[in-house]
Amino acid sequence: MKNILVTGATGFIGSNLIIRLLELGHNVRAFHRSNSNSLTLKSIDVEHYIGDTRDRDSLRNAMRGCDTVFHTAAVVSFWRKKYPELYSTNVDGTKNIVEVCLETGVEKLIHTSSIAALGFRTDGQLIDENTVYNWGTKIGYKYSKHLAELEVFKGIEKGLNAVIVNPSVVVGPRDIYIHGGQIIRDIKRRTIPVYIEGGMNIVNVCDVVAGHIAAAKLGRTG
């Protein structure tokens, strides 16, 4: 990994990933929108590329000369009014990433998917990355992440070297929008009125970052 592009650079996973890659001595480019909250990268000496995953020209400019791309950019929301943005960013944006990677000769793409893109089991056993998606289409975030994975597989069929990673509920530093950490905050504030049967997997963002880097170095295509 000589020259690396990280999309979603100011996000939770993206910013932590960039900081770790810089610590390891890699050349890193931070790709994000012009209106992104850059608090997570404050005082971090990294090269910024402004653009949008829905804009292929900005992607081409950012990817030029890069051998590795970490695609962490995504919209995380369960509000119906956000569904159009969910699909345009998570699905169409990933499609653009895949096709520009192929076009510019990127050697490896690591796509940040989610446990939400995997299915559920009814036999009480744990799921893994082979659990087939069976949530249907009604939950926009889950469905959009599933469709995004399908775009990556289309790229693999065309010869792209790509690995998909599926983090669960991520907690840790730089979670400025309080996604994964919200449940911890709610428990501390005693604002969760009931507890239902079931379970949830939680992972520290530092381990997610380590997993991304391992996927880039050792992950098998597909």
N, C-alpha and C positions, 0 to 999 in steps of 0.2 A: 504494500500500500504506500505509494509514493505521494500521490496527489489525491486528496479525498474531498468529496462534496457531501455535505450533510444538509438535507432539506428539513424544513421545520426546525431550523437552527435555534430559534429563540424559545422553543417549546420545552416541556419538562424533560423528555428523554433526549431530544436533540441537543440541548444546551449541556447537559451532563456528559453526553457522549463526546461533544466537541472538546470540552475541558480535559477529559481523560485522554483523548487522541493527541492533544497538544502536549500533555504531560509525557506521553510516550515518544514524542519527537516527530510526529507526522505533520506534513503540510496539509492544512485544512481550510476549506472554504465554507463559509456559513451562508446558506441560502434561505431567505425569508422575505416576506412581504414588506413593503415600505411602511405600512402602518402597524407592524408587529411590535409588541411590547418587548423591548430589548433589555429589560432589567436583568434577565437571567445571564446575559453575557456582558454585564457592566464590568469594565476594567479588564476584560479578556482580550488579549491581543490576537485577533483572528481576522482574516480577510472576509469582508462582507460582500455578498452578491445579492442585489435586490431583484425580486421577481415573484412569479406565481407559478405553481405547478400547472395551472390551467393555461399558461402562456408558453408555448414551445420555444419561441425565440429567446426568452429569458433563460430557459433551461439549457438551450444550446450554448449560450454564452457562458453560463456557469459551469457546464460540464466539459467544455473544451479543455483538453489536456489532462483530464482526470481519469484515473484507472479504477477508482472505487467510488461507489455512491451508496450512502446510507439514506434511505427514504423514510424519514420519521414524520413527515408532515401529514397532518390529518385534522379533521374537525371531529371533536368529541362532544356529542350532544344527544339527548333523548327527547328533545322538544320537536313536535311535528312541524312547527314553523321553520325549523332549521333543516328539514329534510332536503330541500333543493340544494342547499350549500353542502350538505353531507355528501350527496351523490356527485356533485360537480367537482368537489375537492378530493374526496376519498376514492372515487371510482375513475372519473375522467382524468383527474390529476395523476393518478397512478398509471393510467394508460399512457399518458404523455411521457411520464418518467421512463417507462419501459421502452417506448418507441424511440425516444431521444438517446437512451443508453445504447440501443442497437445501432442507431444512426451514427453516433459519435465514437463507437468502439470501446465503450466502457468495459473493463475486464470483469467486474463483479458488482452486482447490485444486492444489497441487503435490504429487504423490505420489512418494515415494522408493521406487522399485522396486529392481531389481538386475540386473546382467548375468546373474544366475542364472535370471531369468525369461525369458531369451531362449534360442533353440535353438543347436545347434551345426552346423557345416558339415563335410563330408567331402572337400571339394575343395581344402583348403589355403588358402582365402581367409578374410579377416577377416569376422566377423559385424557386423551393425549392428542398429539398433532394429527393423528389419523382418524379422529372422530369426525364423521361426516356431518356437515352443516345441516341442521334440521329445524331451525327456528322459524322458517318461513320468511315472509317479506314485510311483516307489520312493524317490526322493531328496526327503525331506519338505520341506526348506528351499526347494529350487528350485521344487517343485510349488506350495508355499504362496504364493510370490511371484508365480508365474504366475496362480494363482487370484485373488490380490489385484488384479492388473491387470485381470482380467475384471470385477471388481466396479466398478472405476473406469470402465471402458467402459460398463457398464450405467448408471452415473450420467450419463455424457456423453450417452447416448441419451435421458435424461430432461431434458436441458438444462443439465447442470452444465458449467461452464467448468473443465476440468481438464487438466493436463499431467503426463505421466509421465516421470521421469528414471531412467536405468539406470546407476548407477555400477558400476565394476568393483571390484577389490580396493583398498580405501581404506587409506592409511597417513597418519600424522601425529600431531599433539598431541591429547591427551585420549582416546586409545584405551585407556582404563583396563582394559577386558576383554581386550585384546590379540587382536583378531580378524584384521584385515588385516596387522598388524605381526608376527604370529606367525612367518610364514615368514622374515622378516628376522632375527628373534631366533634362529630355528633354524639359519639359515646361519651367523650369527656364532658360535654355540655348537658348530658342526660336528656337529649332531645329525640332519641329513638324510642317511640312509645311501646313497641312490641318487638318480639324476636320470634321469627318463624323458623320452621324446620328447614335445614339446608346447610350449605357451607360456601366458603369463598376462599380463593387462593390469593395471598398477598405476597408481593415481592418488592425488595428494596431496589431503587433505581440504580444503585451502584452495581448490583448483580445483573440487572437488565443490560447495562452498558457493557459489562464483562461478557455477557452472552452475545451481544451484537459483535463485539470484536472477535470473539471466538468463531462466530458464524462467518465473518469475513475471511478469517485465516484457514478455518478447517471445515466449514459447512459444505455439505454436498449439494450440488445443484438440484433444485426441486424439493 
